[in-house]
Amino acid sequence: MRLLTALLSGLLFGAGLAISGMTDPARVRGFLDLLGAWDPTLAFVMGGALLVNTPLYWLTRRRAAPLFEPAFSVPTRHDLDARLIGGAALFGIGWALAGYCPGPALVSLSTGSGLVLGFCLAMFAGMMLADRIGRSRS
């Protein structure tokens, strides 16, 4: 049941990205271009997501556990370290340059675009490299 729930959640998320136009890198770059031809569409998508997520988040916090897991997986660390800030900076730079973050990139693979495929391959290579570096440090 967990896999089915994950699949349905991913499909719903991907459909939302496609319907809202967030798989279009030009739209994302337009949102990040505050001094040029700013496109507020992404702000409305984020606002809509918050309107749905916020009340549901507070409802789930009243539960002892999620439906298909024994416990919630909530981060316990609250500090900011160089690794977190560096990762966030790299993510933001990549998002601004490519116009993709992981979710929209995976949805955009369905277009068959070589640029999207290259982005996803580079993204997966970066994930594997980060995992390997993280394992060697511990």
N, C-alpha and C positions, 0 to 999 in steps of 0.2 A: 504494500500500500504506500510505503514511503516513496518508492521510485515513481509510482503513478502520480502521486501528489507533486513531486519535484518536476516531473515532465509537464503536467498541466500548468503548474506555476510558471515554468519557463516559457511555455507556449503563450500563455496569457501576457507575460512580460514582453516577449518578442512581438506579439501582435500589437500591443500598446506602443512600442517603439516605432513599428512600421506605420501604424495609423497616424501617429502624431508627427511623423516626418523626421524623427530623431536619428534615422539611419542615413540622412543626407548630411555629409560632412560640411557642405556649404552653409547649411542652417546652423550647425553648431559653431562654426567659425564666425558666423554672423552674430551670434549671441556673445561671443568672446571679444568681438570688435567694438569696444565701447566708444571709441573715438571716430569710428567710421559709420558704415551703414548697419547700425545695430538692429538685430532681429530679436524681439523679446519672446519669441515662441517657446524657447526652452524654459524660460522663467514661468510661463503659464503651465507647461507640462509638469515642472517641479512642484508648482503650487497645487495643481490638481492631485499629484501623488501625495503631497502632505495632507491635503483635505481628506483623502481616503485613509491614509496610513495612521494619522495621529489618533483618531478615536479607536481604531482597531488595536493599535499598540497598547493603549491604556486598558482596553478590555482584556487583552491577553496577559497583561501584567498581573491581573487578578487571579489567573489560573495557576495551579501548582505546577503544571507541566503542559507542554504542547500535546496535540492529539496523537502524534505518531513517534514521539521520543520520550524517554524517561525524565528528561529535564531540559530546561532552556539552556542554550549556549550563549551566555552573555559574557562579554569581555570583562576581565577583572582588573586589568591595568588601566590607570587613568593618567599616567605620566606621558610627556612628550619627549621622545629621544631623537637623536640625529637620524637614526634609521627610518623612523616614521615620517619625519619632516622631509628627508631626502626622497623617500618613496613617493610621498604626496607631490613633491615638486616635479619628479620625473613623470608621474602620471599626468599632471597638469600640462607640462611641456609637450608630452606626446599627444595629449588630447587636442591641444591648440594647434599643433603642427599638422596632425593627420585628420582631425575632425571626428575621430572615432575613440570610443572607450570600449572595453571588452564586450558589453552586451550588444550595442548596436553593430559592432564589427561582426559578431557571430551571426546576427540576424541578416546582415548584408552579404554574408557568404552565399546566400541563396541567389544573389544576382549573377554569380559566376565571374565577377570582376577580378582581374588579375591583381589590381591594386589592393583590394580587400584581402585577397588570399595572401599577398605578401605581408600586409599588416598583421594578419592573424598568425602567420608563420613566425614573424619577428616577435609578436606578443608571446607566443608559446615558448619560443627560444629564451626570451627574457625571463619567463616564469620558471623554466627549468634551471637557468643559470642562477636566479635568486634562490631557488630551493637548494641547489648544490652548495652555494656559498653559505647559506644558513645552516646547512647540515655540517659543513666543515668547521664552523665556528662553535658548534655545540658538542 
